Amino acid sequence: MTNNELNFVCDAIEQVSLHYKKWQKDYEYNSITNEFENAEIKETIAEEVNEWFKLD
């Protein structure tokens, strides 16, 4: 890992620690998939994948 990569990771951790209260409002926990999902994006993974294969 380079110094730049390590600095990037450390900066990301710092940003999360500073903004987690605000950012957590954007996500909802899905206990079925055990994932946090964006509260505003209601598209499922299946719907997203189907879009990849649409022929218009």
DSSP file (Angstrom, degrees, kcal/mol; ACC not computed):
  #  RESIDUE AA STRUCTURE BP1 BP2  ACC     N-H-->O    O-->H-N    N-H-->O    O-->H-N    TCO  KAPPA ALPHA  PHI   PSI    X-CA   Y-CA   Z-CA
    1    1 A M              0   0    0      0, 0.0     2,-0.1     0, 0.0     0, 0.0   0.000 360.0 360.0 360.0 134.3    0.0    0.0    0.0
    2    2 A T     >  -     0   0    0      1,-0.1     4,-2.3     4,-0.0     5,-0.2  -0.376 360.0-110.1 -83.7 166.8    1.4    3.4   -0.9
    3    3 A N  H  > S+     0   0    0      1,-0.2     4,-2.7     2,-0.2     5,-0.2   0.886 120.4  54.0 -61.4 -38.9    1.4    6.4    1.3
    4    4 A N  H  > S+     0   0    0      2,-0.2     4,-2.1     1,-0.2    -1,-0.2   0.911 109.0  47.7 -63.3 -41.9   -1.3    8.0   -0.9
    5    5 A E  H  > S+     0   0    0      2,-0.2     4,-2.2     1,-0.2    -2,-0.2   0.911 112.5  48.8 -65.3 -42.0   -3.5    5.0   -0.6
    6    6 A L  H  X S+     0   0    0     -4,-2.3     4,-2.6     1,-0.2    -2,-0.2   0.908 110.7  50.5 -64.3 -42.2   -3.1    5.0    3.2
    7    7 A N  H  X S+     0   0    0     -4,-2.7     4,-2.5     2,-0.2    -1,-0.2   0.883 108.8  53.1 -61.8 -38.4   -3.8    8.7    3.4
    8    8 A F  H  X S+     0   0    0     -4,-2.1     4,-2.2     2,-0.2    -2,-0.2   0.931 111.2  45.4 -61.9 -46.6   -7.0    8.1    1.3
    9    9 A V  H  X S+     0   0    0     -4,-2.2     4,-2.3     2,-0.2    -2,-0.2   0.919 113.5  49.1 -64.2 -44.7   -8.2    5.4    3.7
   10   10 A C  H  X S+     0   0    0     -4,-2.6     4,-2.3     1,-0.2    -1,-0.2   0.895 110.9  50.3 -63.4 -39.8   -7.4    7.5    6.8
   11   11 A D  H  X S+     0   0    0     -4,-2.5     4,-2.6     2,-0.2    -1,-0.2   0.904 109.3  51.8 -64.1 -41.0   -9.2   10.5    5.3
   12   12 A A  H  X S+     0   0    0     -4,-2.2     4,-2.2     2,-0.2    -2,-0.2   0.918 110.1  48.6 -61.9 -43.5  -12.3    8.3    4.6
   13   13 A I  H  X S+     0   0    0     -4,-2.3     4,-2.3     1,-0.2    -1,-0.2   0.908 111.7  49.8 -62.8 -42.2  -12.3    7.1    8.2
   14   14 A E  H  X S+     0   0    0     -4,-2.3     4,-1.8     2,-0.2    -2,-0.2   0.917 109.4  51.3 -62.6 -43.4  -12.0   10.6    9.4
   15   15 A Q  H  X S+     0   0    0     -4,-2.6     4,-2.0     1,-0.2    -2,-0.2   0.903 110.2  49.1 -61.9 -41.8  -14.9   11.8    7.2
   16   16 A V  H  X S+     0   0    0     -4,-2.2     4,-1.6     1,-0.2    -1,-0.2   0.927 110.2  51.0 -62.7 -44.3  -17.1    9.0    8.5
   17   17 A S  H  < S+     0   0    0     -4,-2.3    -1,-0.2     1,-0.2    -2,-0.2   0.820 115.3  43.3 -64.9 -29.0  -16.3    9.8   12.1
   18   18 A L  H  < S+     0   0    0     -4,-1.8    -1,-0.2    -5,-0.2    -2,-0.2   0.796 127.0  26.7 -83.7 -29.6  -17.2   13.5   11.5
   19   19 A H  H  X S+     0   0    0     -4,-2.0     4,-2.6    -5,-0.2     3,-0.5   0.307  80.9 110.3-120.7   7.7  -20.3   13.0    9.4
   20   20 A Y  H  X S+     0   0    0     -4,-1.6     4,-2.5     1,-0.2     5,-0.2   0.839  77.8  56.2 -59.8 -34.9  -21.9    9.7   10.4
   21   21 A K  H  4 S+     0   0    0      2,-0.2     4,-0.5     1,-0.2    -1,-0.2   0.909 113.9  39.7 -64.5 -40.8  -24.9   11.2   12.2
   22   22 A K  H >4 S+     0   0    0     -3,-0.5     3,-0.9     1,-0.2     4,-0.3   0.929 118.2  47.5 -71.5 -45.8  -25.9   13.1    9.1
   23   23 A W  H >< S+     0   0    0     -4,-2.6     3,-1.7     1,-0.2     4,-0.2   0.802  99.3  66.8 -69.5 -30.3  -25.1   10.3    6.7
   24   24 A Q  G >< S+     0   0    0     -4,-2.5     3,-1.3     1,-0.3    -1,-0.2   0.761  90.1  66.1 -65.7 -21.8  -26.9    7.6    8.6
   25   25 A K  G <  S+     0   0    0     -3,-0.9    -1,-0.3    -4,-0.5    -2,-0.2   0.710  93.2  61.8 -69.3 -18.9  -30.2    9.3    7.9
   26   26 A D  G <  S+     0   0    0     -3,-1.7    13,-3.0    -4,-0.3    14,-0.5   0.508 101.3  61.7 -84.0  -4.9  -29.7    8.5    4.2
   27   27 A Y  E <   -A   38   0A   0     -3,-1.3     2,-0.4    11,-0.3    11,-0.2  -0.913  59.1-159.7-129.7 150.3  -29.7    4.7    4.8
   28   28 A E  E     -A   37   0A   0      9,-2.6     9,-2.9    -2,-0.3     2,-0.4  -0.973  26.3-119.5-125.3 141.8  -32.1    2.1    6.1
   29   29 A Y  E     -A   36   0A   0     -2,-0.4     2,-0.7     7,-0.2     7,-0.2  -0.673  18.1-156.4 -82.9 130.6  -31.1   -1.3    7.4
   30   30 A N  E  >> -A   35   0A   0      5,-3.1     4,-1.7    -2,-0.4     5,-1.3  -0.916   5.1-169.5-106.2 105.9  -32.6   -4.3    5.6
   31   31 A S  T  45S+     0   0    0     -2,-0.7    -1,-0.1     1,-0.2     5,-0.1   0.715  83.2  60.3 -71.6 -19.4  -32.6   -7.3    8.0
   32   32 A I  T  45S+     0   0    0      1,-0.2    -1,-0.2     3,-0.1    -2,-0.0   0.919 120.7  23.8 -72.3 -43.7  -33.5   -9.7    5.2
   33   33 A T  T  45S-     0   0    0      2,-0.2    -2,-0.2    -3,-0.2    -1,-0.2   0.538 100.7-129.8 -97.3  -8.3  -30.3   -8.9    3.1
   34   34 A N  T  <5 +     0   0    0     -4,-1.7     2,-0.3     1,-0.2    -3,-0.2   0.871  68.6 119.6  59.3  39.4  -28.3   -7.7    6.1
   35   35 A E  E   < -A   30   0A   0     -5,-1.3    -5,-3.1    -7,-0.0     2,-0.5  -0.914  67.3-121.5-131.0 157.0  -27.4   -4.6    4.2
   36   36 A F  E     -A   29   0A   0     -2,-0.3     2,-0.3    -7,-0.2    -7,-0.2  -0.881  34.6-164.3 -96.2 130.3  -27.8   -0.9    4.5
   37   37 A E  E     -A   28   0A   0     -9,-2.9    -9,-2.6    -2,-0.5     2,-0.2  -0.876  28.8 -99.3-118.9 147.8  -29.7    0.6    1.6
   38   38 A N  E     -A   27   0A   0     -2,-0.3     3,-0.3   -11,-0.2   -11,-0.3  -0.471  29.0-143.8 -63.2 127.9  -30.1    4.2    0.4
   39   39 A A  S    S+     0   0    0    -13,-3.0    -1,-0.2     1,-0.2   -12,-0.1   0.756  96.8  47.9 -68.8 -25.3  -33.5    5.4    1.6
   40   40 A E  S    S+     0   0    0    -14,-0.5     2,-0.8     1,-0.1    -1,-0.2   0.726  98.5  72.2 -89.4 -23.1  -34.1    7.4   -1.5
   41   41 A I        +     0   0    0     -3,-0.3    -1,-0.1     1,-0.1    -3,-0.1  -0.840  52.8 173.3 -97.6 111.0  -33.2    4.8   -4.1
   42   42 A K        +     0   0    0     -2,-0.8     2,-0.2     2,-0.1    -1,-0.1   0.421  38.6 118.3 -98.0   0.0  -36.0    2.1   -4.1
   43   43 A E        -     0   0    0      1,-0.1     2,-0.1     4,-0.1    -2,-0.1  -0.477  59.0-136.8 -68.8 133.9  -34.6    0.2   -7.1
   44   44 A T     >  -     0   0    0     -2,-0.2     4,-2.2     1,-0.1     5,-0.2  -0.441  21.1-110.8 -85.7 165.2  -33.7   -3.4   -6.2
   45   45 A I  H  > S+     0   0    0      1,-0.2     4,-2.8     2,-0.2     5,-0.2   0.903 119.6  55.2 -60.6 -41.0  -30.5   -5.1   -7.4
   46   46 A A  H  > S+     0   0    0      1,-0.2     4,-2.3     2,-0.2    -1,-0.2   0.909 108.2  47.8 -60.2 -42.6  -32.6   -7.4   -9.6
   47   47 A E  H  > S+     0   0    0      2,-0.2     4,-1.4     1,-0.2    -1,-0.2   0.902 111.9  50.3 -64.7 -40.3  -34.2   -4.4  -11.3
   48   48 A E  H  X S+     0   0    0     -4,-2.2     4,-0.9     1,-0.2    -2,-0.2   0.923 111.1  47.7 -63.9 -44.7  -30.8   -2.8  -11.8
   49   49 A V  H >X S+     0   0    0     -4,-2.8     3,-0.8     1,-0.2     4,-0.7   0.893 107.0  57.1 -65.3 -39.5  -29.4   -5.9  -13.3
   50   50 A N  H >< S+     0   0    0     -4,-2.3     3,-0.8     1,-0.3     4,-0.3   0.851 100.1  59.6 -59.5 -33.9  -32.4   -6.3  -15.6
   51   51 A E  H >< S+     0   0    0     -4,-1.4     3,-1.0     1,-0.2    -1,-0.3   0.824  96.2  62.3 -63.4 -31.1  -31.7   -2.8  -17.0
   52   52 A W  H << S+     0   0    0     -4,-0.9    -1,-0.2    -3,-0.8    -2,-0.2   0.807 108.3  41.7 -63.1 -29.5  -28.2   -4.0  -18.1
   53   53 A F  T << S+     0   0    0     -3,-0.8     2,-0.3    -4,-0.7    -1,-0.2   0.282  83.2 122.2-107.8   9.7  -29.8   -6.5  -20.5
   54   54 A K    <   -     0   0    0     -3,-1.0     2,-0.7    -4,-0.3    -3,-0.0  -0.539  50.1-149.6 -73.6 136.1  -32.6   -4.5  -21.9
   55   55 A L              0   0    0     -2,-0.3    -2,-0.1     1,-0.1    -1,-0.0  -0.930 360.0 360.0-106.6 113.9  -32.6   -4.1  -25.7
   56   56 A D              0   0    0     -2,-0.7    -1,-0.1     0, 0.0    -2,-0.0   0.421 360.0 360.0-101.6 360.0  -34.1   -0.9  -26.8
